[in-house]
Every structure is written in structure tokens, then in C-alpha cells.
Amino acid sequence: MPAARSTGINGRLAEGRDLAAVVTISHLVKKYGAFTALSDVSLTVGAGEFLTLLGPSGSGKTTLLMSLAGFADPDSGSIRIGDREIMGVEPHKRNIGMVFQSYALFPHMTVGENVAYPLKLRGVGRADREDRSRRVLSAVQMPGYENRRIDQLSGGQRQRVAVARAIVFEPDIILMDEPLSALDKKLREELQIELKHLHRRLGSTIIYVTHDQKEALTLSDRIAVMNRGQIVQIAKPQEMYEHPASAFVADFIGYSLLLPIARSDSSSVDKSQLGALADNPYALLVVRPEKLDIVSEDHRQPGHFYFTSEVKDVVYQGDIVMVYARLKSGEDIVVRRDSRFATLQALPRGGSPMRLALHQSDTSLVTDDRAGVAPLAS
Amino acid sequence: MAIAGKSHGVRIWPLAAPGIALVSFVVLPFLWLGGLSFIAGGEISLANYTRMIENSSYQAIILRTLQLSAIVTLVVIVIGYPTAYYINTRSRIAATFLLGCVAIPFWTSLLVRTYAWMVILQRNGIVNGWLQDLGLIERPLRLSNSFLGTSVGMIHIMLPFFIFPLYSAMKQIDMDLVRAARGLGASRTNAFWQIFVPLSGPGLFAGSLLTFVLCLGFYVTPQLLGGGNVTVISMKIQENITNYSDWGAASALGVVLLVIVGVLLFGASRLGARLGAQ
């Protein structure tokens, strides 16, 4: 067993061996006075899975993460890592690696001391400690930084050190609380890719919290969208984006126009090519800007919705162009196009009519659950 | 150019007021007293300083002052650190209330507090009364007019000076660091000693230094609670002036006190810089 421990992470870094744990959360409830932070949350995270908790602030995602780490104390429910119940177990006995939003690196210790700290607490000898910290620092692209002070590091470097410290002691699972939110966009995108690669090499179970839907789509094996203390949908990124389960999810992930399809005016929306589809009077049609085609007046093919609109504005944004238009029934609709020369030439001008086509595979119908969208944590 | 310069000069001139005040009320009196310390019997001499070296009672007084200040500072740390820590863990409302409790004696006159301690600690005072009623002692303890009484009074007076800077330093500590340590495997005790205490170091250092330096110059409390049994530098200075009208001797003691404080502050800033650089 000790032999396995000492070779574990380095072995994993080298061979991608899978030693990860399954996390089973059942019926977790946490109330702060009248505010329900977690309302009967159940969730299973597979061994080696990268699961992201996504939601607006006050949705319960951070409370859920803090409950896993042991810094929040749920009122009832169960959390199991593998077959070990960890509810009520003190944080330091949970064997969970955590990366904080602020990184929480100890300013009075060097980079090396920070990374070796969890090993020191576990009674690992000095030579072994230094050896393992060195290897983990290399794994996060920070070789040779052992003797640097924390205040000498840039934001991206601190983030890497925080990750190194969270993985060096081979925790059963790794938790990350918006670890990239303090970085600028370009660095954030670079580190997203790095994290994804590191996850593949480690094969650990990672539970990640973010409010950035693009980050969630990029990193995750699965995404759990939370709202009002509940998980409203769990799905793979592509499925989540293409087939949101509710208006809340459709609205939160990506931009979409939600069109009450049965009530829509036939002069604006032409459903003639869709047969009996979409007669649910409460359903909303998810219309994403990049899924729309600008087509000619006589374009008619099976499986398409057609919209008649008038162009209000064309906004050039460098890599893309946004065409803002209004349906005859009054709803605003946005079309996203690339900015190649030929595309730009063909775009309609402001004030001119525009016919739009949307294939049924590029949309879905959702129920309107937004009426009761919770106010933010009071 | 000349006109512009002149109008500028007129506007800027009031800004020199603090400088002038500093020179007239601090620098000049200091130089005056410093000069006086080198005058003995109407002539320029080092007699005021040589006396301090030759006369062992002066050394005893200086040592006693340092000893009193050190003991008071140590006890203030032992009582003040847990107090500041406790206040820091409370909610904002509770913390404000508790800081108020610390501050109330701070706003009460030093003289009033010292007299209060005299009443409490005297031969027939509350403490002796209780101890006798409980049968712990037969005869009253000598609590006032002693080193012990002086220490108690000074500790009480110095606590706010220590707690406030320490509390504000603790307030700055990112509690995520302590949480991070816990998550990485540190027990409550380990996280406290390995993370919280080192991070509160600057505040602890500043508070202790402030306490120690203020103690060195204490006069009222040792005078009243010491009952003539505790002689500190400030009392000797007063004695030299009021009893002997020997301004030279008094000034020399003042200079010695100033040098001790100066050396301490210099050493502390060096130490602080080294700790900060680590």
C-alpha cells in the first residue's frame, strides 16, 4: 500500500492510470434561515469524470462544493466518496484536493513549501516531499519555481501552483471553485485547455464550479446546471447546448430567443413545413443566432421553420457579424454570421426585409420555467 | 516667471506650518534638553552620564523599567491574542460590540483607572476581601504598592493598544487560507499554528512593540500603584526635577530612554524587513 501511494501520482502522470473515486450525493438539503441553498440535491459523479456545476450566483453551486469540501454543513442528506460516507467528517480527514477562487496560496511559504505542505501534514519525509513537489510542479508547467515567493508569481502561475498543491497528495477527488475567474480572457482560455489535458493525464474525478457557460462547455465531461438550489439539468456539453431541457437552461447557456411557438403569428413564423410538430401551447422554441440561415423569399424545404423579419441593425464585431432584426409579431431576433467578404456582401441592409430559416434539428422546444426564476440570494 | 513663482510661494507657505510646529515644539525643545544633559554644576561635562554608570541605583532603575515593560508586554500578549482572535471569529455586530468593550476603558482617564485599581487591590479591597472570605488566605496580600499591582494596572491600560492593531491585522487575513490548509489535511490546531499565527505576525509584532515602548515611559501607574516600591525611569526624571531642580540629570535620563526606544525601533524595523523578505 505505501508503495502504491508513493508511485501513485507520478505513475498516473506517466501512464494515465485510473485511480479515481465515484462521488455519490443524495438528497442534500441546506437552508440558511429562510433561504434554501440546496433543495434535495442528488448527483452521481463517475470515476475520473470532469463534472461542472454551472449556475447563476445564489443557485447553490458553491454551497454544494463547500459541502463536499466540509466547509458547509448540510442539514440532511448523504455524500459518499467511493463507499465512504463523508458527511460530518472534518475537512482535513476527507482527502479532497481543492483549488480556491483566490488560490489561497500561503504567502509566508515558498512555492515549494506550499506544494509540499499537504505532504508534510501526512508525514512524508523531506526528500520524498521535495521530489514529489518537483514532479508535480513540472506537470503544471512550473518546473524550477520551488524557491520563488508567492508574491513574485503572476496570476496564471499562482493558479498553476494552486492546482499542483491540490493534486500532489493524490486526493480522492479534486474540487475547483471558479479557479480561472480572476484571469484575463486569453490566459483563461489557455489554462482551460491545460486543465483539460491535466485531467486526462491524471484521470482524477474533478468537480468544478463556474458561472461561465463557455468554460463549462469547454472543460466538462458533463455539466450540471443549477438554479434555486436544485439541479435543473445534467448533460454532456453538446447535448446541454443543443437540447436544453428548459427555458432557464436555454437562456443561461448561450444566447437564445425563446419564441412561444403555438401563439406566434403565422405572418412571422411559417410552420407549414413541420406538420403536427410544436402545437404545445406552452412550448417555447429555442432560436440560437448561429443556427439561423438567411434565405430567399421562395425557399421552402421540409423540416424548417421560417421567419419573416425586418433588419434593424448590422453590427460588425471583427470575427463575426450580428444582424439584429424584428419579427412582424414584435420579437427581436438576432442572426450571427461569419465576417468573410462574401458573407458581408450578401448581408441585407438595415430596413430591408429578411427571411430566416431554422432546421428542426437545430432547435428544441422547452417548457417555460422562468416565471418563478428565483431572485438572487437575499 | 518671477510673478508666477511669487504667487505660487504665497499659496504654498501655509503648508509649512506643520513643519514649523514640529521644529518649534519638538526639535528645539529636544535639542535644548539634550544640551542640558551635558551641563552639570554650570559647566559642560559628562557628569550626568557618568553618574548613571557609577551609581548602581540608576542601573537598577533602568533594568526595573525594562523588566516591568517586558513582563507587562508578555502578559498583554497572552491575554490580548486570544481576545483579538475571538473577536475576529465573531459576526460583525458581535465584533463591534466586543471592540466597544475593549475601547471603553481606553476612553476612560488613565488616572481614574489607576485609582480604581488602587481601590480594588488595596489591603481592605475587593480582591483581598474575597480571598479572605473564601479562606484562601489569612492575612491580606500585598497587592497594591507593589510590582504586582503596578503590573496589573499597566496590563489593563495597555490591552487596547495591543488588541486594536492585532485585531485589524487579523481582519486582513484571508480565511480561505485557513480553509485551504484544513482541506489539505491540517487539523484545526495545525492550521492555527502553521497558517493563522504566522499571518498575524506583523500585527502581533506591531502591537507588542507599541505596548513595550509605551510601557517604558509610564509614570502615573507605577507612581500610584507602586506606592514608592517601584521606581521607573520616568519617576526618577520627575524626582530630579521637582526635588533637586537638576535639569541636567533629568535630561540625561530622558536621552537614555530615547536611545533605548530608538535602538528598539531600529532593531524592530530591521527584523520586520527581514521577516517581510522571507
Interface residues (C-beta under 8 A of the other chain):
Chain A: A69 G70 F71 E90 P91 H92 R94 N95 I96 G97 M98 F100 S102 A104 F106 P107 H108 Y117 P118 L121 R122 R165 A166 F169
Chain B: D174 D176 L177 R179 A180 A181 R182 G183 L184 G185 A186 S187 N190 A191 I195 P198 L199 G201 Q278
